[in-house]
């Protein structure tokens, strides 16, 4: 057990880097950004596995050793517990007066009647009994509280099962993030994910072939009081099907009410706005027309986004800030004062030049590299407004759609972990609140041919209720005539 506690401490210490450094399992882009910002330190940390802490060799070695240590603790204790369950309670000690909670009474009832009454009381209250001949009379040995050790063993065995369940989920499970705009859909394939991480034994062929289309998204916010601006309800209406060719089903997706396909759950984790833009060149040819995801940056959904048009005669980029409820502050400039789209406005900066998309280097789709570009102008647009630029053409702000962010997860070991967690809690309750105790009763005859009853008890945990149990049992004995 000492080894297990040391390994548990080491495991806790080993998990600290997982919260200090970005992890590839949570987002590859954050790790890449850290490596770009800290190239020298990043290479050292990457070699040490600091960006994949929970899948590293050293972390795996610690929890495997912990698992083996806990198993090594449980098996000997289980054998000893089974032996104690099969064995009878220990015989009555020769001198009960030396034990705690010693009590004595004299009665005119016969020794047989006293023993019969005491035995009935013990059996009624589910004590384990053994009738033994004491050195100078007849006695009873009773014991109770074996559920305490059973609970301890159940707790430790459940911890083993929890570790196994977590390992199953880590090896065969997967988790991904995706943004879906109104009017668009998603098919469960690797290329459709914005971010995806999977266990080492996961096979992409096992992805369930479900799909869905987002029809509409509605969000409600508090408009009065101290909770003004706080979300009240998010509801997404979607068409879903379990596989290609299956019939479409209309489903409602809400927070804490995920969709599920073949053990894979789809959670609604966030939302935002997607302004609809149409860009035409000076000749009137449409170069771009679609909704664009703008990522929120505060509680009032001040959002930023970019549009890249690499196929224009000269490559064009737009940087923008979207404000769902826009006002112009004298000090802070344009800000959003409420998360709902009460007075939407879009502020754009147009750039022309090399977007860098032909360099072969990966780019963040939500950032625009402007080092090799020329700024054409800045403007603000309301829905329906058109911005004309001689070098670019026209940019029309058509309106605003919504998007939702989804977490799609398959965790094959979660049921095992849930059952084991409940069992561990039950075992912990038994281990904490069920006292282990023993009571011995000895019956002798005195010189006046009366029956002398001696009772004493013993509790390993100093159980305060033992004396009251002895008094209750003796109360039954006193009623015997």
Phi, psi and omega in degrees: 000324177298318178297319180297319179294320177297317179293325177296320176296317178298322179295319178296318178294322181292336181280345183300314179301335179295338177260346180270328183242148178298145183247139179297331179292335180266332180176114182293326183297322180293322178294315179299321179295320178296319178295325177292321182283330183228073187297317183288307178297323182298321179296320179294314180296322180294321178294331179274357179080022183287344178262003175214056189302311189282355174245005182286161181295317184291323178291318178298321180297321181293312184284337172290319176296322177296318179298315179296320180295317179295319176299319178295335176281321188287316187299310178299321179294324178295318178298315180296322180293317179296322177296320180291327177292326181280338182271156180280157174302152183297153182293167182292129177295157182292321183237097182287338184294344180276351181268163178289157176059036179284132177222153182216145174213159177242135183222158177273354179290156179287159179298322180296318179294321178298314181295320179296317180294315180296318180297320178298321180294315180299316181291325178298324182262016171062047171267145173281133188239150169215123179271121183231149174275119176281172184295327183231034178166202180242143183217175177233140172245126182230146183216145181210153177108017177294341178297339179297309180291326175300318178296319178298317179293320178297320179298312182291322177295324178294325177299321177297316180295323178297315178299319178296317179297319177296320179296319178299314179296322181290329184273320186248356181271174175209162182211137181215161178238142179208144174254133182232126179269156175303134180088358178243173184228184181214134172244137187283076175232158184301320185290344183276348183277144171282320174221142183211134175222144184216162177291164186292336181257010180286140177243123182300339177294343182270003176296125177295136189275045181279167176206162177205161176233131179277114179276315187202149175226134179233139178228138178241142182230152175293136183249352181224164172080188182292339179266018181303130181092349179285145181290142176253318183200139173239130180220126177244129177258126186221152170263129184232156171209146187283337180199161178301135180092345178284162180289143178284141177237136178275125182232155176248127181249124180228167175297132181069011173228076186283162169271155181221133177225115175050044179084357177260128183253144179245116183252138172275114186247346181185178180201173180185193185247149179229091178301142180262121184237145172234125182243126177239151178277175181303336179275358180091003179281134181288121178262333181202138175204104183187168171276148184234128179290124173248125186275130180291146182241352178207181184292340177265012174062036163298121191233148179236151178194171180224157173234126178247126181238083184284344184266003177290160178310319169234130187303139187232143174226143177238128171255137184216157170236125179253132179239114182293326176229086192274137167221159179252113179271141183297328182263315185266351181080207182292128177220163173259134184253357180202145184285342180280154182279066181283320179216074186291144177213150182234128178249123187236147169237126181260137179231150178224136182145200184282117178283344182081010182285343181266003183281343182087354178276141178294144181231152172282124184290347181257011177229150181239124176275114187251011183299323183253029183235159180250132179281131182263332182166171180228142179206169172236141185228142168258161179305128182097346180286154178235134178248120182254131176228128182302320183284336187254315187122236181226145173239121181247128177270100187284324185161198186227128168255175176248158169227159176235148173256134185239143169250123182247120188223140172235114184236089187295341181263006188291324178295320178297318179295320180297310180299316180294325179293318177296316178298320179296321178295317178298314178299321179295320179296316177298317182294331183271325191246355177259114181275144174268125182210160179228149174227133175244139178233131179232134183242127177224165177253134179270186184291340180264018178059030172260160182266125177259123181250120177247134181224137175214156181226168180209131179230132182290330184257013181065045184295119184289338183275001182294318181297323179291326176294320177296318179296322179295318179295317179293330175299323176293321181295321181298334183283349182283133179239000000 
